[in-house]
Amino acid sequence: LSRDDYLIIMGDFGGVWTGDSGDDEILDYHEHKPYTTLFVGGNHENYEVLNAYPVQEWNGGLVHKIREHVIHLMNGQVFKINGYRFFVMGGATSVDKMFRVEHESWWPQEEPSEEEFQLALANLSHYDNQVDYILTHTIPEKVRKQAFRPMKNFLDYESGVERFLDQIMDQVSYRKWYAGHIHIDRELPDFNIRILFNSITTLYTSELM
């Protein structure tokens, strides 16, 4: 692998947590790999520390560059990587936030803002609502309620970002959608979505030509 190869983590990266030397072990681990690490924001991130990093432009979209080769892909952006378009919308709703401490183990910024939603729609419109890949932390609400219907307890919450992703699914043309969040590895062929937890899937751009 080289720096032109990318490991993309689908949220809950956790490497930006204390904002001091306590983050160095994880960040240095990734920085010293031969590839470039990209990550989508999850619901378990310290957003106050993460958002304190300077915003830079990278491959057509806005990022937080944590290390030279460790990069946070910001919400609502469309990136061109190896000639393909990637739309990113991180974040999710923590169903366990009542057991967490705000600004210590849970941050309200886990849910993207309305401003980020509107920016996403504008960026997608620029590309005529056509991308190659969609990268998110959670999945659209209608997908969650259909694909996980037997898990009734998993249906009993509301999520602004999931409702927004319903809109994205209805409006945007894409080849494949990748997500995380649900702590399973599962292909959802009816929606062309793959959920990743412990698995790593390899995407070779030659497969798309």
C-alpha positions in Angstrom: 0.0 0.0 0.0 1.0 3.6 -0.5 -0.2 7.1 0.5 -2.5 6.9 -2.5 -4.4 4.0 -0.8 -7.0 4.9 1.8 -8.4 3.2 4.9 -11.8 4.8 5.5 -13.3 4.3 9.0 -17.1 4.6 9.1 -17.3 6.7 12.3 -16.5 6.3 16.0 -12.9 6.8 15.2 -12.1 7.8 18.8 -8.6 8.9 18.1 -9.4 12.6 18.7 -10.7 12.5 22.3 -8.5 14.3 24.9 -7.0 17.0 22.6 -3.6 16.5 24.1 -0.8 13.9 24.3 -3.4 11.3 25.3 -4.4 11.1 21.6 -0.9 10.5 20.4 -0.8 6.7 20.6 -3.8 6.1 18.3 -2.9 9.0 15.9 0.7 8.1 15.6 -0.2 4.5 15.0 -2.3 5.6 11.9 0.2 8.3 10.8 3.0 5.7 10.6 1.1 3.3 8.4 2.0 3.4 4.7 -1.5 4.3 3.6 -3.7 7.4 4.4 -6.4 7.1 7.0 -9.7 8.9 6.5 -12.7 8.9 8.9 -16.3 9.9 9.0 -17.6 11.4 12.2 -19.6 9.0 14.4 -21.8 9.7 17.4 -19.0 8.7 19.8 -16.5 11.5 19.0 -15.3 14.5 21.1 -16.7 17.1 18.7 -15.4 20.0 20.8 -11.8 18.8 20.3 -12.4 17.6 16.7 -14.0 20.9 15.6 -11.1 22.9 17.1 -8.8 21.6 14.3 -8.3 24.0 11.4 -10.6 23.5 8.4 -8.7 22.8 5.1 -9.7 21.9 1.6 -8.8 18.4 0.4 -9.8 16.7 -2.8 -12.7 19.0 -3.4 -14.2 19.1 0.1 -13.5 20.4 3.5 -11.6 18.4 6.1 -10.0 18.5 9.5 -6.4 17.4 8.9 -5.5 15.7 12.2 -2.1 14.5 11.1 -0.6 14.8 7.6 -2.1 11.4 6.7 -5.0 11.2 9.2 -8.0 13.2 7.9 -11.5 13.8 9.1 -14.0 14.0 6.2 -16.5 16.8 7.2 -20.2 16.5 6.9 -22.0 17.4 3.7 -18.9 17.3 1.5 -18.3 15.7 -1.8 -14.8 14.5 -2.3 -13.1 13.3 -5.5 -10.8 10.4 -4.6 -9.0 8.5 -7.4 -11.5 9.9 -9.9 -14.6 8.9 -8.0 -17.1 11.0 -6.0 -17.7 10.3 -2.4 -20.5 12.0 -0.4 -20.0 12.1 3.3 -22.5 12.6 6.1 -21.4 11.5 9.6 -23.1 11.5 12.9 -25.9 9.6 14.6 -28.2 9.6 17.6 -26.8 8.0 20.8 -29.6 5.9 22.2 -27.6 5.5 25.4 -27.0 9.2 26.0 -29.1 9.3 29.1 -26.3 7.1 30.7 -23.5 9.4 29.5 -22.2 12.8 30.7 -22.6 15.7 28.3 -19.3 17.2 27.2 -17.5 14.3 28.8 -18.8 11.1 27.1 -21.5 12.6 24.9 -21.7 15.7 22.7 -24.8 17.3 21.2 -22.8 17.8 17.9 -23.2 14.1 17.2 -26.3 15.2 15.2 -25.3 17.3 12.2 -26.8 20.7 12.1 -29.4 22.1 9.7 -26.7 24.2 8.2 -24.7 21.0 7.4 -27.8 19.4 5.9 -28.4 22.4 3.6 -24.7 22.5 2.6 -24.9 18.8 1.7 -27.9 19.4 -0.6 -26.1 22.3 -2.3 -23.0 20.3 -2.8 -24.9 17.3 -4.2 -26.9 19.6 -6.5 -23.6 20.8 -7.9 -23.0 17.3 -9.1 -26.6 16.8 -10.3 -27.2 14.5 -7.3 -25.0 11.8 -8.7 -22.1 10.3 -6.8 -20.2 7.0 -6.8 -20.3 6.3 -3.1 -22.1 7.5 0.0 -20.3 7.3 3.3 -22.3 7.7 6.5 -22.1 6.6 10.1 -25.7 5.7 10.5 -28.3 4.5 7.9 -31.6 6.1 6.7 -34.5 5.8 9.0 -36.7 3.8 6.6 -33.8 1.4 6.1 -33.4 0.9 9.8 -37.1 0.3 10.3 -37.4 -2.2 7.5 -34.2 -4.1 7.8 -34.3 -4.4 11.6 -38.0 -4.8 12.1 -37.6 -7.9 14.4 -35.4 -5.8 16.7 -38.3 -3.7 18.1 -36.1 -1.9 20.7 -33.9 -0.7 18.0 -36.8 1.1 16.3 -37.9 3.3 19.3 -36.0 6.5 18.7 -36.1 9.5 16.5 -33.0 10.8 14.6 -32.8 13.9 12.6 -29.8 12.7 10.6 -31.5 9.4 9.7 -34.6 11.3 8.4 -32.2 13.5 6.4 -30.6 10.4 4.9 -34.1 9.2 3.8 -34.1 12.3 1.7 -30.6 11.6 0.3 -31.6 8.1 -0.6 -34.7 9.3 -2.5 -32.8 12.1 -4.4 -29.3 10.9 -5.0 -28.0 8.3 -7.5 -25.1 6.2 -6.1 -23.3 3.0 -6.8 -22.8 1.8 -3.2 -23.6 3.1 0.3 -21.3 2.3 3.2 -22.2 2.8 6.9 -21.2 1.8 10.4 -22.9 2.5 13.8 -25.0 -0.6 14.2 -22.2 -3.0 15.4 -22.9 -5.6 12.8 -21.4 -6.6 9.5 -24.3 -7.0 7.0 -25.1 -6.5 3.4 -28.5 -4.9 2.7 -28.9 -5.7 -1.0 -32.4 -4.2 -1.2 -30.9 -0.8 -0.5 -27.4 -1.3 -1.9 -26.0 -0.6 1.5 -23.2 -2.4 3.3 -22.8 -2.0 7.1 -19.3 -2.4 8.5 -18.3 -3.2 12.0 -15.4 -5.7 12.3 -15.0 -6.3 8.6 -12.9 -4.4 6.1 -14.1 -4.4 2.5 -11.7 -3.7 -0.3 -12.7 -1.4 -3.2 -10.7 -1.5 -6.3 -11.5 1.3 -8.7 -10.9 -1.0 -11.6 -14.1 -2.9 -10.7 -16.1 0.3 -11.6 -14.7 0.8 -15.0 
